């Protein structure tokens, strides 16, 4: 992984490390985002802690989920730091959103890792998925349908023109 900066054509960019804590996976993407919003990936990782395995039945993240995240997040933070990320952002989706102990989990992880985690609503999850899916296209389409089938939820976003998104989750 070459994480050097300055030699790339996108000089006015920010390097972001994004962590996605999902129902089954925890994903990391370190990328340069240029002034046009184009994403230039630097590194990516994925782990499978399966946080959601207890959420439907017990409505909470179990202690092994807490343990898994306290192992994974410092690894991701180290990768982000090695890649000279300017910022680390972390979000959690369906399993954490639905867990009755989400506040306890967020506070625990912040104290153990120093990473602040935002829990996305279903609508925000759909919006960010939509933006991510279209970000790699050179010319945005006039119409787009993006479906995100996750481990704990499914988001559907449709747009006919800019600023006319319809989202459901």
C-alpha positions as CSV (number, residue, x, y, z in Angstrom):
1,X,0.0,0.0,0.0
2,X,1.5,3.3,-1.1
3,X,0.1,6.0,1.3
4,X,2.4,8.8,0.2
5,X,0.7,12.1,-0.7
6,X,1.6,14.9,-3.1
7,X,2.5,12.9,-6.2
8,X,-1.1,12.3,-7.1
9,X,-3.1,14.5,-9.6
10,X,-5.7,15.2,-6.9
11,X,-3.6,17.7,-4.9
12,X,-6.5,19.4,-3.1
13,X,-7.9,16.3,-1.5
14,X,-8.6,15.0,2.0
15,X,-7.7,11.5,3.1
16,X,-10.6,10.0,5.0
17,X,-10.8,6.7,6.9
18,X,-14.4,5.5,6.9
19,X,-15.5,2.7,9.2
20,X,-18.8,1.0,8.6
21,X,-20.1,-1.1,11.5
22,X,-22.8,-3.3,10.0
23,X,-24.9,-6.2,11.2
24,X,-22.4,-8.8,10.0
25,X,-19.3,-6.9,8.9
26,X,-17.0,-4.1,9.9
27,X,-15.6,-2.4,6.9
28,X,-12.7,0.1,6.5
29,X,-12.0,2.3,3.5
30,X,-9.2,4.8,3.5
31,X,-9.4,7.1,0.5
32,X,-8.5,10.4,-0.9
33,X,-11.6,12.5,-1.8
34,X,-10.8,15.2,-4.2
35,X,-12.4,18.6,-4.6
36,X,-14.9,17.1,-7.1
37,X,-15.9,14.5,-4.6
38,X,-14.2,11.6,-6.5
39,X,-13.1,8.8,-4.2
40,X,-9.5,7.4,-4.7
41,X,-9.2,4.3,-2.6
42,X,-5.9,3.8,-0.7
43,X,-6.7,0.8,1.6
44,X,-9.7,-1.4,2.5
45,X,-10.3,-4.1,5.1
46,X,-13.2,-6.2,6.2
47,X,-13.9,-8.3,9.3
48,X,-16.9,-10.4,10.2
49,X,-17.9,-10.1,13.9
50,X,-21.6,-10.8,13.2
51,X,-22.8,-8.3,15.8
52,X,-26.4,-8.9,14.7
53,X,-26.6,-12.5,15.7
54,X,-28.3,-11.7,19.0
55,X,-30.1,-8.5,18.1
56,X,-33.3,-10.0,16.7
57,X,-33.8,-12.4,19.5
58,X,-32.4,-10.5,22.5
59,X,-32.5,-6.9,21.2
60,X,-28.9,-6.3,22.3
61,X,-25.2,-6.6,21.3
62,X,-23.7,-9.4,23.4
63,X,-20.3,-9.1,25.2
64,X,-18.5,-11.0,22.4
65,X,-19.6,-8.2,20.1
66,X,-18.1,-5.6,22.4
67,X,-14.9,-7.7,22.5
68,X,-14.7,-8.1,18.7
69,X,-15.1,-4.4,18.1
70,X,-12.4,-3.5,20.7
71,X,-10.0,-5.7,18.7
72,X,-11.1,-4.5,15.2
73,X,-11.4,-0.8,15.7
74,X,-7.8,-0.3,17.0
75,X,-6.5,-2.3,14.0
76,X,-8.5,0.0,11.7
77,X,-7.2,3.1,13.5
78,X,-3.7,1.9,13.1
79,X,-4.2,1.3,9.4
80,X,-5.7,4.8,9.1
81,X,-2.8,6.4,10.9
82,X,-0.2,4.5,8.8
83,X,-2.0,5.8,5.7
84,X,-1.9,9.4,7.1
85,X,-5.7,9.8,7.2
86,X,-6.7,13.3,8.0
87,X,-9.9,12.1,9.7
88,X,-11.5,8.9,10.9
89,X,-15.3,8.7,10.7
90,X,-17.2,5.7,12.0
91,X,-20.9,4.8,11.6
92,X,-23.0,2.0,12.7
93,X,-26.1,0.7,11.0
94,X,-29.0,-1.8,11.6
95,X,-27.7,-4.1,14.4
96,X,-26.4,-1.2,16.6
97,X,-29.4,1.0,15.6
98,X,-31.8,-1.8,16.8
99,X,-29.9,-2.8,20.0
100,X,-31.3,-1.6,23.3
101,X,-27.7,-1.3,24.6
102,X,-26.4,0.9,21.7
103,X,-25.6,3.8,24.0
104,X,-23.5,1.5,26.3
105,X,-21.7,0.1,23.3
106,X,-20.9,3.6,21.8
107,X,-19.6,4.9,25.1
108,X,-17.6,1.7,25.7
109,X,-15.9,1.9,22.3
110,X,-15.2,5.6,22.6
111,X,-13.4,5.0,25.9
112,X,-11.5,2.0,24.7
113,X,-10.6,3.2,21.2
114,X,-11.0,6.9,21.1
115,X,-13.3,6.5,18.0
116,X,-16.6,8.3,18.1
117,X,-19.4,6.3,16.4
118,X,-22.5,7.8,14.8
119,X,-25.5,5.5,14.6
120,X,-27.2,6.1,11.2
121,X,-30.9,6.2,10.8
122,X,-32.3,3.9,8.0
123,X,-32.9,7.0,5.9
124,X,-29.3,8.2,6.3
125,X,-27.9,4.8,5.6
126,X,-29.9,4.7,2.3
127,X,-28.6,8.2,1.4
128,X,-25.0,7.4,2.1
129,X,-25.2,4.1,0.2
130,X,-26.8,5.9,-2.7
131,X,-24.1,8.6,-2.8
132,X,-21.3,6.0,-2.5
133,X,-22.7,3.9,-5.3
134,X,-22.9,6.9,-7.7
135,X,-19.6,8.5,-6.6
136,X,-17.6,6.2,-8.9
137,X,-19.5,7.2,-12.0
138,X,-17.9,9.7,-14.4
139,X,-21.3,11.0,-15.5
140,X,-24.2,10.7,-13.0
141,X,-27.3,9.1,-14.6
142,X,-30.5,11.0,-14.9
143,X,-32.2,8.1,-13.1
144,X,-30.7,5.8,-10.6
145,X,-32.0,3.0,-8.3
146,X,-29.7,1.7,-5.6
147,X,-30.6,-1.3,-3.4
148,X,-28.5,-2.1,-0.4
149,X,-29.3,-5.6,1.0
150,X,-27.5,-5.7,4.3
151,X,-27.4,-8.2,7.1
152,X,-30.1,-6.5,9.2
153,X,-31.9,-4.1,6.8
154,X,-32.5,-3.3,3.2
155,X,-32.4,0.3,1.8
156,X,-33.8,1.3,-1.5
157,X,-33.1,4.7,-3.0
158,X,-34.4,6.0,-6.3
159,X,-33.6,9.4,-7.9
160,X,-34.9,10.9,-11.2
161,X,-33.1,14.2,-11.0
162,X,-30.6,15.8,-8.6
163,X,-32.1,16.6,-5.2
164,X,-35.2,14.4,-5.7
165,X,-34.3,11.3,-3.8
166,X,-36.8,8.8,-2.5
167,X,-35.5,6.6,0.3
168,X,-37.0,3.7,2.2
169,X,-35.6,1.3,4.7
